[in-house]
Amino acid sequence: MNTTTKMWHDVVFNDTRIDHLNNSEGGWVDVEDVALEHIRALQKSETGGQWFLLVAGSFYWNEFNESLYLFPLVS
């Protein structure tokens, strides 16, 4: 389990607060979206040798924390 997944798991299943992360942010990208963009890049010769950046919206851990307390049955 990687670090981010462990933090999420601890909050959801062990009722661990992550107050030290309240101002931290991150982003998630769907693995299927990443795979699709790899395929699209391979299909175009003009993309050879180029770098690509896939960007998702940001999330803040404090928003995640708050949602767990607003919807306790989900967690």
Buried (B, 14 or more C-beta within 10 A) or exposed (E): EEEEEEBBEEBEEEEEEBEEBBEEEEEEEEEEEEEEBEEEEEEEEEEEEEEEEEEEEEEBBBEBBEEBEEEEEEE
